[in-house]
Amino acid sequence: MSDLIWLSEAQMHRIEPYFPLSHGVPRVDDRRIISGIIFVIRNGLRWRDAPADYGPPKTIYNRFIRWSRMGVFSKIFAGLAAQGGEPDQLMIDATHLKAHRTAASLLKKGLFPDVLDAPKVD
């Protein structure tokens, strides 16, 4: 099971303050469920294809959806980014920025700035 856990104890302690409080019934092991979420997203799998060691796929999916809607993951990312200070470099990986086929018609519909009327640079 240890090779399936993505986060160390120290990493879990850093993000635990951002978790919502449990009401009533204790939650399933957060570390195991978070590792399942990371595994599914990292590998581009369907929720039901997560290994059984992470717990029931429905639990992994429900936790991801519920916490996403509550903004838990956004708070974690913002909090960790704020602790890191000012970055030396910023890099953008455009391999995941895909335009939908209808994006080509935005210019015709007037929803995209017309670059043809821009002043020419000589």
Stockholm file with secondary structure:
# STOCKHOLM 1.0

chainA/1-122         MSDLIWLSEAQMHRIEPYFPLSHGVPRVDDRRIISGIIFVIRNGLRWRDAPADYGPPKTIYNRFIRWSRMGVFSKIFAGLAAQGGEPDQLMIDATHLKAHRTAASLLKKGLFPDVLDAPKVD
#=GR chainA/1-122 SS CGGGCCSCHHHHHHHGGGSCCCCSSCCSCHHHHHHHHHHHHHHTCCGGGSCGGGCCHHHHHHHHHHHHHHTHHHHHHHHHHHHHCSCSCCCCCGGGCCCCGGGGGHHHHTCSCCGGGSCCCC
#=GC SS_cons         CGGGCCSCHHHHHHHGGGSCCCCSSCCSCHHHHHHHHHHHHHHTCCGGGSCGGGCCHHHHHHHHHHHHHHTHHHHHHHHHHHHHCSCSCCCCCGGGCCCCGGGGGHHHHTCSCCGGGSCCCC
//
